Amino acid sequence: MDSNALRILHIDDDDALARLVARALGRSGYVVENINDAGAGLQRIAAGGIDAVILDHYLASGTGLGMLTQLSQIPDAPPVVYVTGSSETSIAVEAMKTGAADYVHKSVGDDFLPLLTKAIDQAVAKAQLGRAKEKAEQEVRAARDRAELLLAEVNHRVANSLALTASLVRMQASAVADPTARDALNETQARISAIAQLHRRLYTSDDVRTVELDSYIAILVRELDSSMRAAGQGRATRLDLASFSMPTDRAVSVGMIVTELLTNAYKYAYPAHAEGEIRVKLELAGESGAILSIEDDGIGWNGKGKPKGTGLGTRIVQAMATNLGSEIAYGDGRNGTRAEIRINVTPAAH
């Protein structure tokens, strides 16, 4: 006997038919066990090693439908081919509804055994295909989980490395006497922190593919406000952020834009020692877009002419807007500065 042969359990109290079925399926390479009782059949299935079941409708202990119901509650139960000599189609329908893989009408004709063999072949093949599919899906899920775990660890390490770099830049800034150089280093530190914060969000998120932009911006504003206050340039900030998610690779560009525009507002929006607030707003625009705006009530700038400072921040903002497939729009500058950009979840088509 081939130890690798597929094993069929035939549950039927007709011993003569059981021998015929065993010979017919044996020619197809199956090994057939016969049991004439449903309870004993359930025990044999529970013991394992059964690849398919032939279940007769009429048994000494009742009908096979009750056994079908019990089998449907067993995880990974073998497929069942239901057999009956009754001509009532309702039995076939009920058997299929209860979980039978196929149905064969028992008859005295020559076609019964070939039909039964074909039904078993198909039931076994379908079950094998289902198990292979489930195994492949489990492997895909396991690989995805490993990849997500690895990516989270990478983001964790990147965030820590960037945070360390930002700290070193901040220390260097505190040791520089030249105000211009110190300001440049502080701005560099803020840019590094913006990227680090994104990676920090990613390794604590359940989905590394997207970023909750409203939460990300809120944290950026809080950190930048703390840094600017420490440098004596604090301002009141007001946030109005709608809930909005976007792909991770595009969120970093938004973070850089927020950092640059907000830094400029802290430094240049109001005259020295003057009071005034800065407003950061994120509002939804359509099904897959949002509008980010940063505005103040200060001296005003319309985006034209030479910007204050080195102009590096303005160039960074323009470059990040280009990455997003968008552009920065400025107000007329009469009642302060307003800069806004439309953000789309996916890049705009060109």
Short mmCIF file of the C-alpha atoms (twelve columns), coordinates in Angstrom:
data_MODEL
# 
_entry.id   MODEL 
# 
loop_
_atom_site.group_PDB 
_atom_site.id 
_atom_site.type_symbol 
_atom_site.label_atom_id 
_atom_site.label_alt_id 
_atom_site.label_comp_id 
_atom_site.label_asym_id 
_atom_site.label_seq_id 
_atom_site.Cartn_x 
_atom_site.Cartn_y 
_atom_site.Cartn_z 
_atom_site.pdbx_PDB_model_num 
ATOM 1   C CA . MET A 1   0.000   0.000  0.000   1 
ATOM 2   C CA . ASP A 2   1.303   3.409  -0.955  1 
ATOM 3   C CA . SER A 3   1.832   5.404  2.266   1 
ATOM 4   C CA . ASN A 4   1.285   8.612  0.294   1 
ATOM 5   C CA . ALA A 5   -2.044  7.489  -1.197  1 
ATOM 6   C CA . LEU A 6   -5.036  9.688  -0.438  1 
ATOM 7   C CA . ARG A 7   -7.425  8.146  2.065   1 
ATOM 8   C CA . ILE A 8   -11.191 8.164  1.595   1 
ATOM 9   C CA . LEU A 9   -13.639 7.413  4.410   1 
ATOM 10  C CA . HIS A 10  -16.809 5.719  3.142   1 
ATOM 11  C CA . ILE A 11  -19.677 5.904  5.646   1 
ATOM 12  C CA . ASP A 12  -22.372 3.453  4.528   1 
ATOM 13  C CA . ASP A 13  -24.017 0.427  6.121   1 
ATOM 14  C CA . ASP A 14  -24.222 -1.446 2.799   1 
ATOM 15  C CA . ASP A 15  -21.179 -3.764 2.966   1 
ATOM 16  C CA . ALA A 16  -21.521 -5.011 -0.621  1 
ATOM 17  C CA . LEU A 17  -21.584 -1.474 -2.021  1 
ATOM 18  C CA . ALA A 18  -18.666 -0.512 0.205   1 
ATOM 19  C CA . ARG A 19  -16.531 -3.259 -1.374  1 
ATOM 20  C CA . LEU A 20  -17.454 -2.095 -4.892  1 
ATOM 21  C CA . VAL A 21  -16.608 1.519  -4.048  1 
ATOM 22  C CA . ALA A 22  -13.273 0.486  -2.492  1 
ATOM 23  C CA . ARG A 23  -12.291 -1.422 -5.663  1 
ATOM 24  C CA . ALA A 24  -13.376 1.402  -7.991  1 
ATOM 25  C CA . LEU A 25  -11.532 4.108  -6.067  1 
ATOM 26  C CA . GLY A 26  -8.568  1.800  -5.560  1 
ATOM 27  C CA . ARG A 27  -8.071  1.770  -9.326  1 
ATOM 28  C CA . SER A 28  -7.724  5.566  -9.113  1 
ATOM 29  C CA . GLY A 29  -5.049  5.290  -6.430  1 
ATOM 30  C CA . TYR A 30  -7.190  5.920  -3.345  1 
ATOM 31  C CA . VAL A 31  -7.233  3.916  -0.132  1 
ATOM 32  C CA . VAL A 32  -10.779 3.460  1.177   1 
ATOM 33  C CA . GLU A 33  -11.866 2.827  4.740   1 
ATOM 34  C CA . ASN A 34  -15.453 1.830  5.415   1 
ATOM 35  C CA . ILE A 35  -17.459 2.690  8.545   1 
ATOM 36  C CA . ASN A 36  -21.199 2.032  8.857   1 
ATOM 37  C CA . ASP A 37  -21.991 4.444  11.702  1 
ATOM 38  C CA . ALA A 38  -22.009 8.266  11.769  1 
ATOM 39  C CA . GLY A 39  -20.636 8.536  15.304  1 
ATOM 40  C CA . ALA A 40  -17.718 6.226  14.523  1 
ATOM 41  C CA . GLY A 41  -17.176 8.178  11.311  1 
ATOM 42  C CA . LEU A 42  -16.850 11.448 13.226  1 
ATOM 43  C CA . GLN A 43  -14.338 9.842  15.576  1 
ATOM 44  C CA . ARG A 44  -12.279 8.574  12.637  1 
ATOM 45  C CA . ILE A 45  -12.293 12.009 10.989  1 
ATOM 46  C CA . ALA A 46  -11.208 13.596 14.271  1 
ATOM 47  C CA . ALA A 47  -8.248  11.201 14.382  1 
ATOM 48  C CA . GLY A 48  -6.974  12.757 11.140  1 
ATOM 49  C CA . GLY A 49  -5.563  11.451 7.878   1 
ATOM 50  C CA . ILE A 50  -8.835  11.464 5.920   1 
ATOM 51  C CA . ASP A 51  -8.714  13.368 2.617   1 
ATOM 52  C CA . ALA A 52  -12.401 13.068 1.643   1 
ATOM 53  C CA . VAL A 53  -15.615 11.449 2.838   1 
ATOM 54  C CA . ILE A 54  -18.340 9.539  0.988   1 
ATOM 55  C CA . LEU A 55  -21.446 9.889  3.128   1 
ATOM 56  C CA . ASP A 56  -24.595 7.898  2.498   1 
ATOM 57  C CA . HIS A 57  -27.894 9.603  3.253   1 
ATOM 58  C CA . TYR A 58  -29.671 6.649  4.906   1 
ATOM 59  C CA . LEU A 59  -27.791 5.155  7.831   1 
ATOM 60  C CA . ALA A 60  -28.922 2.840  10.614  1 
ATOM 61  C CA . SER A 61  -28.495 5.698  13.104  1 
ATOM 62  C CA . GLY A 62  -30.421 8.231  10.991  1 
ATOM 63  C CA . THR A 63  -29.561 10.361 7.962   1 
ATOM 64  C CA . GLY A 64  -26.202 11.785 6.952   1 
ATOM 65  C CA . LEU A 65  -27.490 15.365 7.127   1 
ATOM 66  C CA . GLY A 66  -26.953 15.471 10.876  1 
ATOM 67  C CA . MET A 67  -23.362 14.361 10.421  1 
ATOM 68  C CA . LEU A 68  -22.891 17.013 7.722   1 
ATOM 69  C CA . THR A 69  -23.998 19.670 10.211  1 
ATOM 70  C CA . GLN A 70  -21.462 18.441 12.741  1 
ATOM 71  C CA . LEU A 71  -18.713 18.303 10.134  1 
ATOM 72  C CA . SER A 72  -19.388 21.898 9.099   1 
ATOM 73  C CA . GLN A 73  -18.384 22.967 12.616  1 
ATOM 74  C CA . ILE A 74  -14.989 21.211 12.454  1 
ATOM 75  C CA . PRO A 75  -12.105 23.417 11.209  1 
ATOM 76  C CA . ASP A 76  -10.463 22.115 8.041   1 
ATOM 77  C CA . ALA A 77  -12.853 19.146 7.800   1 
ATOM 78  C CA . PRO A 78  -12.398 16.921 4.720   1 
ATOM 79  C CA . PRO A 79  -14.771 17.489 1.788   1 
ATOM 80  C CA . VAL A 80  -17.890 15.344 1.664   1 
ATOM 81  C CA . VAL A 81  -19.511 13.742 -1.373  1 
ATOM 82  C CA . TYR A 82  -23.116 13.001 -0.396  1 
ATOM 83  C CA . VAL A 83  -24.761 9.854  -1.774  1 
ATOM 84  C CA . THR A 84  -28.374 8.681  -1.670  1 
ATOM 85  C CA . GLY A 85  -30.662 6.416  -3.610  1 
ATOM 86  C CA . SER A 86  -33.605 8.734  -3.059  1 
ATOM 87  C CA . SER A 87  -34.922 10.589 -6.087  1 
ATOM 88  C CA . GLU A 88  -36.000 13.558 -3.980  1 
ATOM 89  C CA . THR A 89  -34.030 16.580 -5.172  1 
ATOM 90  C CA . SER A 90  -34.680 18.326 -1.852  1 
ATOM 91  C CA . ILE A 91  -32.189 15.960 -0.215  1 
ATOM 92  C CA . ALA A 92  -29.471 16.974 -2.654  1 
ATOM 93  C CA . VAL A 93  -30.272 20.652 -2.145  1 
ATOM 94  C CA . GLU A 94  -30.216 20.309 1.643   1 
ATOM 95  C CA . ALA A 95  -26.940 18.395 1.551   1 
ATOM 96  C CA . MET A 96  -25.248 21.058 -0.549  1 
ATOM 97  C CA . LYS A 97  -26.622 23.817 1.688   1 
ATOM 98  C CA . THR A 98  -25.309 21.983 4.744   1 
ATOM 99  C CA . GLY A 99  -21.802 21.810 3.358   1 
ATOM 100 C CA . ALA A 100 -21.414 18.867 0.992   1 
ATOM 101 C CA . ALA A 101 -18.814 19.403 -1.722  1 
ATOM 102 C CA . ASP A 102 -20.799 17.386 -4.253  1 
ATOM 103 C CA . TYR A 103 -23.772 15.071 -4.613  1 
ATOM 104 C CA . VAL A 104 -24.120 11.741 -6.452  1 
ATOM 105 C CA . HIS A 105 -27.344 9.817  -6.965  1 
ATOM 106 C CA . LYS A 106 -26.925 6.162  -6.051  1 
ATOM 107 C CA . SER A 107 -28.285 3.939  -8.787  1 
ATOM 108 C CA . VAL A 108 -27.991 0.382  -10.019 1 
ATOM 109 C CA . GLY A 109 -26.693 1.600  -13.370 1 
ATOM 110 C CA . ASP A 110 -23.104 1.373  -14.608 1 
ATOM 111 C CA . ASP A 111 -22.545 5.118  -14.301 1 
ATOM 112 C CA . PHE A 112 -22.747 5.339  -10.489 1 
ATOM 113 C CA . LEU A 113 -19.168 4.319  -9.682  1 
ATOM 114 C CA . PRO A 114 -17.560 6.452  -12.446 1 
ATOM 115 C CA . LEU A 115 -19.629 9.445  -11.307 1 
ATOM 116 C CA . LEU A 116 -18.663 8.834  -7.689  1 
ATOM 117 C CA . THR A 117 -14.989 8.523  -8.612  1 
ATOM 118 C CA . LYS A 118 -15.120 11.752 -10.605 1 
ATOM 119 C CA . ALA A 119 -16.880 13.538 -7.729  1 
ATOM 120 C CA . ILE A 120 -14.209 12.370 -5.296  1 
ATOM 121 C CA . ASP A 121 -11.442 13.442 -7.694  1 
ATOM 122 C CA . GLN A 122 -12.942 16.910 -7.963  1 
ATOM 123 C CA . ALA A 123 -13.616 17.250 -4.230  1 
ATOM 124 C CA . VAL A 124 -10.061 16.236 -3.331  1 
ATOM 125 C CA . ALA A 125 -8.556  18.535 -5.970  1 
ATOM 126 C CA . LYS A 126 -10.678 21.462 -4.799  1 
ATOM 127 C CA . ALA A 127 -9.742  20.847 -1.161  1 
ATOM 128 C CA . GLN A 128 -6.048  20.642 -2.051  1 
ATOM 129 C CA . LEU A 129 -6.314  23.866 -4.015  1 
ATOM 130 C CA . GLY A 130 -8.071  25.542 -1.090  1 
ATOM 131 C CA . ARG A 131 -5.368  24.427 1.351   1 
ATOM 132 C CA . ALA A 132 -2.634  25.583 -1.005  1 
ATOM 133 C CA . LYS A 133 -4.339  28.953 -1.352  1 
ATOM 134 C CA . GLU A 134 -4.703  29.315 2.415   1 
ATOM 135 C CA . LYS A 135 -1.058  28.374 2.917   1 
ATOM 136 C CA . ALA A 136 0.034   30.906 0.301   1 
ATOM 137 C CA . GLU A 137 -2.116  33.588 1.925   1 
ATOM 138 C CA . GLN A 138 -0.645  32.770 5.335   1 
ATOM 139 C CA . GLU A 139 2.859   33.031 3.899   1 
ATOM 140 C CA . VAL A 140 1.998   36.369 2.304   1 
ATOM 141 C CA . ARG A 141 0.565   37.639 5.599   1 
ATOM 142 C CA . ALA A 142 3.625   36.443 7.498   1 
ATOM 143 C CA . ALA A 143 5.960   38.076 4.963   1 
ATOM 144 C CA . ARG A 144 3.969   41.304 5.145   1 
ATOM 145 C CA . ASP A 145 4.089   41.272 8.942   1 
ATOM 146 C CA . ARG A 146 7.853   40.714 8.859   1 
ATOM 147 C CA . ALA A 147 8.291   43.522 6.342   1 
ATOM 148 C CA . GLU A 148 6.162   45.905 8.401   1 
ATOM 149 C CA . LEU A 149 8.091   45.002 11.545  1 
ATOM 150 C CA . LEU A 150 11.375  45.565 9.747   1 
ATOM 151 C CA . LEU A 151 10.150  48.859 8.299   1 
ATOM 152 C CA . ALA A 152 9.016   50.010 11.737  1 
ATOM 153 C CA . GLU A 153 12.453  49.198 13.113  1 
ATOM 154 C CA . VAL A 154 14.109  51.082 10.244  1 
ATOM 155 C CA . ASN A 155 11.910  54.117 10.879  1 
ATOM 156 C CA . HIS A 156 12.707  53.902 14.587  1 
ATOM 157 C CA . ARG A 157 16.432  53.921 13.952  1 
ATOM 158 C CA . VAL A 158 16.198  56.660 11.325  1 
ATOM 159 C CA . ALA A 159 14.130  58.799 13.699  1 
ATOM 160 C CA . ASN A 160 16.667  58.293 16.487  1 
ATOM 161 C CA . SER A 161 19.596  59.078 14.190  1 
ATOM 162 C CA . LEU A 162 17.922  62.229 12.890  1 
ATOM 163 C CA . ALA A 163 17.029  63.300 16.427  1 
ATOM 164 C CA . LEU A 164 20.670  62.870 17.408  1 
ATOM 165 C CA . THR A 165 21.762  64.870 14.356  1 
ATOM 166 C CA . ALA A 166 19.293  67.638 15.237  1 
ATOM 167 C CA . SER A 167 20.658  67.723 18.787  1 
ATOM 168 C CA . LEU A 168 24.214  68.042 17.498  1 
ATOM 169 C CA . VAL A 169 23.189  70.900 15.210  1 
ATOM 170 C CA . ARG A 170 21.405  72.607 18.105  1 
ATOM 171 C CA . MET A 171 24.512  72.261 20.274  1 
ATOM 172 C CA . GLN A 172 26.619  73.683 17.473  1 
ATOM 173 C CA . ALA A 173 24.218  76.608 17.124  1 
ATOM 174 C CA . SER A 174 24.494  77.416 20.823  1 
ATOM 175 C CA . ALA A 175 28.286  77.539 20.473  1 
ATOM 176 C CA . VAL A 176 28.262  79.946 17.497  1 
ATOM 177 C CA . ALA A 177 28.621  83.659 18.219  1 
ATOM 178 C CA . ASP A 178 27.585  84.941 14.777  1 
ATOM 179 C CA . PRO A 179 23.779  85.536 14.856  1 
ATOM 180 C CA . THR A 180 23.384  84.804 11.154  1 
ATOM 181 C CA . ALA A 181 25.196  81.493 11.414  1 
ATOM 182 C CA . ARG A 182 23.291  80.634 14.578  1 
ATOM 183 C CA . ASP A 183 19.954  81.307 12.881  1 
ATOM 184 C CA . ALA A 184 20.974  79.180 9.893   1 
ATOM 185 C CA . LEU A 185 21.888  76.277 12.170  1 
ATOM 186 C CA . ASN A 186 18.636  76.607 14.132  1 
ATOM 187 C CA . GLU A 187 16.654  76.481 10.880  1 
ATOM 188 C CA . THR A 188 18.615  73.430 9.777   1 
ATOM 189 C CA . GLN A 189 17.855  71.785 13.097  1 
ATOM 190 C CA . ALA A 190 14.118  72.469 12.589  1 
ATOM 191 C CA . ARG A 191 14.214  70.904 9.114   1 
ATOM 192 C CA . ILE A 192 15.922  67.783 10.414  1 
ATOM 193 C CA . SER A 193 13.413  67.559 13.264  1 
ATOM 194 C CA . ALA A 194 10.522  67.755 10.793  1 
ATOM 195 C CA . ILE A 195 11.810  64.697 8.941   1 
ATOM 196 C CA . ALA A 196 12.608  62.879 12.187  1 
ATOM 197 C CA . GLN A 197 9.079   63.476 13.434  1 
ATOM 198 C CA . LEU A 198 7.661   61.855 10.315  1 
ATOM 199 C CA . HIS A 199 9.718   58.712 10.894  1 
ATOM 200 C CA . ARG A 200 8.709   58.759 14.548  1 
ATOM 201 C CA . ARG A 201 5.066   58.809 13.468  1 
ATOM 202 C CA . LEU A 202 5.690   55.867 11.153  1 
ATOM 203 C CA . TYR A 203 7.196   53.475 13.661  1 
ATOM 204 C CA . THR A 204 4.284   54.061 16.068  1 
ATOM 205 C CA . SER A 205 1.632   53.735 13.356  1 
ATOM 206 C CA . ASP A 206 -0.335  50.632 12.380  1 
ATOM 207 C CA . ASP A 207 -0.093  51.623 8.723   1 
ATOM 208 C CA . VAL A 208 3.316   52.796 7.497   1 
ATOM 209 C CA . ARG A 209 1.911   53.615 4.066   1 
ATOM 210 C CA . THR A 210 0.002   56.697 5.192   1 
ATOM 211 C CA . VAL A 211 0.348   59.529 7.684   1 
ATOM 212 C CA . GLU A 212 -2.402  61.345 9.569   1 
ATOM 213 C CA . LEU A 213 -1.426  64.761 8.299   1 
ATOM 214 C CA . ASP A 214 -3.371  66.719 10.911  1 
ATOM 215 C CA . SER A 215 -1.599  64.970 13.800  1 
ATOM 216 C CA . TYR A 216 1.767   65.285 12.085  1 
ATOM 217 C CA . ILE A 217 1.327   69.027 11.521  1 
ATOM 218 C CA . ALA A 218 0.138   69.568 15.103  1 
ATOM 219 C CA . ILE A 219 3.281   67.952 16.492  1 
ATOM 220 C CA . LEU A 220 5.520   69.890 14.095  1 
ATOM 221 C CA . VAL A 221 3.929   73.181 15.141  1 
ATOM 222 C CA . ARG A 222 4.269   72.322 18.826  1 
ATOM 223 C CA . GLU A 223 7.946   71.411 18.492  1 
ATOM 224 C CA . LEU A 224 8.763   74.428 16.336  1 
ATOM 225 C CA . ASP A 225 6.903   76.753 18.714  1 
ATOM 226 C CA . SER A 226 8.940   75.389 21.608  1 
ATOM 227 C CA . SER A 227 12.202  75.927 19.708  1 
ATOM 228 C CA . MET A 228 11.296  79.452 18.629  1 
ATOM 229 C CA . ARG A 229 10.248  80.446 22.146  1 
ATOM 230 C CA . ALA A 230 13.577  79.169 23.438  1 
ATOM 231 C CA . ALA A 231 15.223  81.444 20.865  1 
ATOM 232 C CA . GLY A 232 13.105  84.414 22.005  1 
ATOM 233 C CA . GLN A 233 10.880  84.415 18.897  1 
ATOM 234 C CA . GLY A 234 7.716   82.839 20.250  1 
ATOM 235 C CA . ARG A 235 4.289   83.629 18.828  1 
ATOM 236 C CA . ALA A 236 0.745   82.605 19.618  1 
ATOM 237 C CA . THR A 237 -0.300  79.895 17.181  1 
ATOM 238 C CA . ARG A 238 -3.817  78.712 16.422  1 
ATOM 239 C CA . LEU A 239 -4.520  75.408 14.701  1 
ATOM 240 C CA . ASP A 240 -7.601  74.398 12.735  1 
ATOM 241 C CA . LEU A 241 -6.801  71.020 11.225  1 
ATOM 242 C CA . ALA A 242 -9.252  68.691 9.500   1 
ATOM 243 C CA . SER A 243 -8.574  64.966 9.623   1 
ATOM 244 C CA . PHE A 244 -6.673  64.013 6.468   1 
ATOM 245 C CA . SER A 245 -4.420  61.069 5.533   1 
ATOM 246 C CA . MET A 246 -1.876  60.965 2.757   1 
ATOM 247 C CA . PRO A 247 0.932   58.718 1.510   1 
ATOM 248 C CA . THR A 248 4.087   58.793 3.603   1 
ATOM 249 C CA . ASP A 249 6.448   59.734 0.792   1 
ATOM 250 C CA . ARG A 250 4.420   62.879 0.093   1 
ATOM 251 C CA . ALA A 251 3.837   63.849 3.711   1 
ATOM 252 C CA . VAL A 252 7.499   64.713 4.247   1 
ATOM 253 C CA . SER A 253 7.220   67.473 1.623   1 
ATOM 254 C CA . VAL A 254 4.220   68.915 3.475   1 
ATOM 255 C CA . GLY A 255 6.183   68.790 6.725   1 
ATOM 256 C CA . MET A 256 9.023   70.762 5.194   1 
ATOM 257 C CA . ILE A 257 6.600   73.368 3.806   1 
ATOM 258 C CA . VAL A 258 4.970   73.819 7.219   1 
ATOM 259 C CA . THR A 259 8.362   74.142 8.901   1 
ATOM 260 C CA . GLU A 260 9.625   76.764 6.449   1 
ATOM 261 C CA . LEU A 261 6.465   78.873 6.263   1 
ATOM 262 C CA . LEU A 262 5.960   78.806 10.001  1 
ATOM 263 C CA . THR A 263 9.598   79.682 10.677  1 
ATOM 264 C CA . ASN A 264 9.314   82.670 8.337   1 
ATOM 265 C CA . ALA A 265 6.125   83.770 10.090  1 
ATOM 266 C CA . TYR A 266 7.777   83.542 13.510  1 
ATOM 267 C CA . LYS A 267 10.747  85.581 12.349  1 
ATOM 268 C CA . TYR A 268 9.325   88.146 9.944   1 
ATOM 269 C CA . ALA A 269 5.528   88.471 10.266  1 
ATOM 270 C CA . TYR A 270 5.507   91.024 13.064  1 
ATOM 271 C CA . PRO A 271 7.847   93.827 14.108  1 
ATOM 272 C CA . ALA A 272 10.048  93.107 17.102  1 
ATOM 273 C CA . HIS A 273 8.131   92.941 20.407  1 
ATOM 274 C CA . ALA A 274 4.771   93.317 18.618  1 
ATOM 275 C CA . GLU A 275 1.886   91.018 19.526  1 
ATOM 276 C CA . GLY A 276 0.218   88.834 16.945  1 
ATOM 277 C CA . GLU A 277 -0.820  85.282 16.163  1 
ATOM 278 C CA . ILE A 278 -0.062  82.774 13.436  1 
ATOM 279 C CA . ARG A 279 -2.824  80.540 12.128  1 
ATOM 280 C CA . VAL A 280 -2.301  77.103 10.583  1 
ATOM 281 C CA . LYS A 281 -5.307  75.611 8.838   1 
ATOM 282 C CA . LEU A 282 -5.920  72.345 7.025   1 
ATOM 283 C CA . GLU A 283 -9.305  72.063 5.325   1 
ATOM 284 C CA . LEU A 284 -10.678 69.346 3.083   1 
ATOM 285 C CA . ALA A 285 -11.092 70.107 -0.624  1 
ATOM 286 C CA . GLY A 286 -12.950 67.496 -2.625  1 
ATOM 287 C CA . GLU A 287 -12.776 63.750 -2.096  1 
ATOM 288 C CA . SER A 288 -8.991  63.368 -2.149  1 
ATOM 289 C CA . GLY A 289 -7.520  66.782 -1.463  1 
ATOM 290 C CA . ALA A 290 -6.947  69.400 1.182   1 
ATOM 291 C CA . ILE A 291 -5.793  73.003 1.379   1 
ATOM 292 C CA . LEU A 292 -3.045  73.917 3.821   1 
ATOM 293 C CA . SER A 293 -2.703  77.577 4.723   1 
ATOM 294 C CA . ILE A 294 -0.485  79.555 7.089   1 
ATOM 295 C CA . GLU A 295 -1.421  83.171 7.721   1 
ATOM 296 C CA . ASP A 296 -0.759  86.089 10.043  1 
ATOM 297 C CA . ASP A 297 -1.892  89.685 10.548  1 
ATOM 298 C CA . GLY A 298 1.563   91.175 10.327  1 
ATOM 299 C CA . ILE A 299 3.371   93.468 7.937   1 
ATOM 300 C CA . GLY A 300 2.435   91.318 4.960   1 
ATOM 301 C CA . TRP A 301 4.137   89.834 1.909   1 
ATOM 302 C CA . ASN A 302 2.551   88.827 -1.386  1 
ATOM 303 C CA . GLY A 303 5.216   86.353 -2.442  1 
ATOM 304 C CA . LYS A 304 6.792   88.765 -4.933  1 
ATOM 305 C CA . GLY A 305 10.124  90.488 -4.722  1 
ATOM 306 C CA . LYS A 306 13.130  89.514 -2.670  1 
ATOM 307 C CA . PRO A 307 12.236  87.516 0.444   1 
ATOM 308 C CA . LYS A 308 13.726  88.399 3.784   1 
ATOM 309 C CA . GLY A 309 16.725  86.449 4.973   1 
ATOM 310 C CA . THR A 310 18.777  84.256 2.673   1 
ATOM 311 C CA . GLY A 311 15.817  83.105 0.603   1 
ATOM 312 C CA . LEU A 312 16.748  79.462 1.187   1 
ATOM 313 C CA . GLY A 313 13.462  78.768 2.960   1 
ATOM 314 C CA . THR A 314 11.487  80.139 0.013   1 
ATOM 315 C CA . ARG A 315 13.420  77.934 -2.400  1 
ATOM 316 C CA . ILE A 316 12.809  74.888 -0.184  1 
ATOM 317 C CA . VAL A 317 9.081   75.628 -0.094  1 
ATOM 318 C CA . GLN A 318 8.927   75.935 -3.873  1 
ATOM 319 C CA . ALA A 319 10.878  72.710 -4.340  1 
ATOM 320 C CA . MET A 320 8.610   70.798 -1.930  1 
ATOM 321 C CA . ALA A 321 5.505   72.201 -3.657  1 
ATOM 322 C CA . THR A 322 6.887   70.935 -6.963  1 
ATOM 323 C CA . ASN A 323 7.351   67.489 -5.393  1 
ATOM 324 C CA . LEU A 324 3.664   67.560 -4.527  1 
ATOM 325 C CA . GLY A 325 2.689   68.561 -8.051  1 
ATOM 326 C CA . SER A 326 1.316   71.835 -6.723  1 
ATOM 327 C CA . GLU A 327 2.419   75.405 -6.034  1 
ATOM 328 C CA . ILE A 328 2.344   77.966 -3.267  1 
ATOM 329 C CA . ALA A 329 -0.217  80.756 -3.635  1 
ATOM 330 C CA . TYR A 330 0.110   83.998 -1.677  1 
ATOM 331 C CA . GLY A 331 -2.493  86.577 -0.775  1 
ATOM 332 C CA . ASP A 332 -2.130  90.257 -1.691  1 
ATOM 333 C CA . GLY A 333 -0.193  90.984 1.515   1 
ATOM 334 C CA . ARG A 334 -2.356  93.921 2.548   1 
ATOM 335 C CA . ASN A 335 -3.590  92.511 5.867   1 
ATOM 336 C CA . GLY A 336 -0.708  90.216 6.643   1 
ATOM 337 C CA . THR A 337 0.733   87.218 4.841   1 
ATOM 338 C CA . ARG A 338 -1.281  84.225 3.696   1 
ATOM 339 C CA . ALA A 339 0.369   81.300 1.952   1 
ATOM 340 C CA . GLU A 340 -1.593  78.253 0.868   1 
ATOM 341 C CA . ILE A 341 -1.058  75.082 -1.087  1 
ATOM 342 C CA . ARG A 342 -3.476  72.481 -2.383  1 
ATOM 343 C CA . ILE A 343 -2.511  68.957 -1.373  1 
ATOM 344 C CA . ASN A 344 -3.722  65.906 -3.271  1 
ATOM 345 C CA . VAL A 345 -3.505  62.350 -2.014  1 
ATOM 346 C CA . THR A 346 -1.990  61.309 -5.349  1 
ATOM 347 C CA . PRO A 347 0.236   63.388 -7.600  1 
ATOM 348 C CA . ALA A 348 -1.515  65.509 -10.180 1 
ATOM 349 C CA . ALA A 349 -1.376  64.163 -13.737 1 
ATOM 350 C CA . HIS A 350 0.904   66.006 -16.132 1 
# 
